Amino acid sequence: MKCILLLTLFAISCIALDIEEDTWIALKNKHQMQLECSKELDIEDTTVENIRYKDFKCLTSCMMRKKGFLNKGLIDIEAVTELINNKSHLKEELKAKIIGDLPGCAEYVRYRDECDKALGFSSCLVLSMSFHAGELKAERLLAHSR
């Protein structure tokens, strides 16, 4: 369970919310958003060790709404696509593969409530990024070994 929470926190930090060029500003903005959402949701303790799973899911949902990735209970694929396209540290080939998975990730969570939808979509993005990054690395290694 903690592994899933940590992976999802990573996803939110890296893709679903934003990766800003200035790390200090990014961390400060994410922390402020987390505080705002925890206050809105009346969540007292948001540490990984103590947050309840339900609260974590709804905190994820709130943060995705604030970033414009979740609107009226629907994943905004265009907003997430724009975010990914604007990330200069991601290779174009990886961006294309992740963006190609967005509709499937959105469909995967289509009939879930908003809190489950946010967590499921973020988790799907982490899996997509991990899979495709590994796939591209393996392709390069095979090409160099020939």
N, C-alpha and C positions, 0 to 999 in steps of 0.2 A: 504494500500500500504506500509506504513512504517513498519507494522507488518511483512509483507512478506520479506521486506529488512532485518529486524532484525533477523528473523528466518534463512534467507539464510546466513547472516554474521556469525551467530552461527554455521551453518553447515560447512561453509568454515573454520572457526576457529577450529572446533572440529574434523571433519572427512575429508572433501574433500581435504584439504590442508595438514594437519598433526597435530598431538598432540605430541609434543616433551616432553621428560621427564623434561627438564629444561625449565620452563615456561618463564623465562626472555629471553633465547636464542630464544625460539619459537616466542615470541612477536616481538623481534628485527628482526628476519628473515622475518616474515610476513609483518612487517611494511616496510622493505627494498624492498620486492617483490612488495608490493602495490605501493611504490614510483616509482619503475622501470616501472611497468605496466602503471601507470597514466601518466608517461612521454612519454612512447611509444605511448599511445593512445591519448595524448594531452588533458588529463582531468585535469582541474585546481583545482577543489574542490571535494574531495572524502569523505567529511563528510556525515554522514547518513542524516543530515537535508537538505543538498544541492545537493547531487549527483543526476543527472538525471537517470531515470530508465534504459535507453538504455546504458548509460555509466557504470552503475553498472553491467549490464549483461556482457558487454565486459571486464570489469575489472576482473570479476569472470573467464571468459574464459581465459584471459591472465595468471592469477595466476594458473589456472589448467594446462595450457600448460607448464608453467615453472616448475611445480612439476611433470610433466610427466603423468598426468591423462587424458590429451586430446592431441591426436596426429593426425595430418592431418584431423581434424574435427571429429575424432572418439573417443569415450570414451574408455580408456584402462582399461578394467575390471580387467585384471591381476595385473596391478599396484595398483589399488584401493584395490583389494583383499589382496595384499601383505601388504599394509599400515594397513589395518584393522587387519590382522593376527598378526602384530608386535606390536599392542597396548596392553601393559600389564595391563592397568587399565580396559579394557573391559572383561567381563566374556565370556568364550568360547561359552556358549550357545547363548549369544547375538551376538557375532561375526558371528556365523554360520547362524543365522537368517538374519542378515544384508547382509552378503555375498550372501545368497540365493535370496535376492531381487535385487542384482546388475544387472543381465541380464534384469529384468523387467524395472528397472529404465533407463537402456541404451536404451531399445526398446521404452520406453515412449517418449524419446527425439530424436529418430533416424532421423527423417526427418526435424528437425529444423536447423536453421543456427547455427553457432558455439557459438554465444553469448547466444542465447536462450537455446541451448543444455547444456551449462555449468550451467546456473542458474537452469534449470529444473532438471538436474541430481542432483545437490546439494540439491535442495528442496526435491526431492524424497528420498535422503539419510536421511535428517532430519526427514521426516515422518516415514521412516522405523525404524530408531533408536528410535524415540519417541514411536511408536506403540509397537514395540517388547519389549522395556524396561518396558512399562506399563503392557503389557501382562504377562511378566515374574514376575513382582511384584505382580500382581493380583493372579497368580498361587500360588506363595509362601504364600500369605495371606490366600488363601483358604485352602492350605495344613495345615497351622498352626491353623486354626479355627476348624478343624475336630477333 
